[in-house]
Amino acid sequence: MDLTSLRSHNDRTVLRLVRSGALSRASLAAETGLTPQAISKIVARLMSAGLLEETGAVRDGGRGKPRMSLRLVPGGAYAYGAYVDRDELRVVKLDLTGEVVSASVVPLAPMFTPGDVLDALASLVEAGDAVLGLGIGIAGPLEHRDGVVSPNGLPGWSSVPLKALAEQRLGLPVVVDKDTNAAVLAEAWRRPLRDAALVFVGTGLGVGLLLGGEVYRGARSGAGEFGHTTIQLDGPLCVCGRRGCVEAVHAASTGVEAARVLAAAVTNLVQLLDLDQIVLSGRKVLESPGLYLRAMPDVDVSVTSYGPDLVPVGAGLLVLGELL
């Protein structure tokens, strides 16, 4: 590891620790194992960059002079997050603490193209020195590393190099991930989750998996295609081309029956992965949260505390996660 990357790693470590709570330089040194002199240099550099600030004197315990606590500067940096749904584009701007500064939604016409999405993004995303980049959440399947997408339910979107196209158009670093992965990341940012699934029921249906506290994407970024697992042999035709998928059977049902279909699928998921927390989200769930909660299996099930901006917030956090 060269000096530049080591400095970057140490900077990120300090920022992540400060995000978890106001800390003094002494406690940062104890947490990281770095010398007080090294921590002082890192903190000075981050303060000069406008990312950290002192908040006042606190005691770390024991005697002696009170120490100055530190916190993130919300306006020190920003990130954008976008959600490409099957009928709309949602974009949020997040500050360094992950709070939403602004939010926009643009309807997308039927059979919209990648060019239509890029045009909309260009009108909503403003590049600048304090902007770290853009995260995009979209339905799978996709290649997370290269940002090449082939989302189910979007005709004409086969092997689209969305990451490269967006970076070229916007002049910003871009991260692309599945909408469900972005969603579970947003939920984990707000409250502790370790072995959990976020079940997202909107215009599509899928899950974001958190295993051992980390987002699980699978060997080829294909994990979480929960909506395209078969629950009814010879069932209704799905947008993926198969029959009897959870997504298709759920879409063909209404009310209590739709909730029962989802509950049966969630039960299978819990049995398969031994999950201890299930979070429900998406338009359909948020329309009738009580209905879905009553149908769920006997595990820790809750409805997300986020609203409809869950996915774009999580997509923005993908960018902030590179720093924090």
Protein Blocks (a to p, Z undefined) as FASTA:
>chain_A
ZZklmmmmmmmmmmmmmmnoccdfklmmmmnopafklmmmmmmmmmmnopaccfbdcdee
dedjddddddddfklpccddddddfkbccdddddfkopafbdcdddddehiafklmmmmm
mmmpccdfklnbdcddddddddfknopacdehiahiahiafklmmmmmnopacddddfkl
mmmmmmmmmpccfbdcdddddfbccddddeehiacebjnopgoilmlccfbghiacdfko
pahiaklmmmmpghjllmmmmmmmmmmmmmmnopabdcdedjklmmmmmlmmmmpccddd
dddfbdfklmmmmmmmmmmmmmZZ
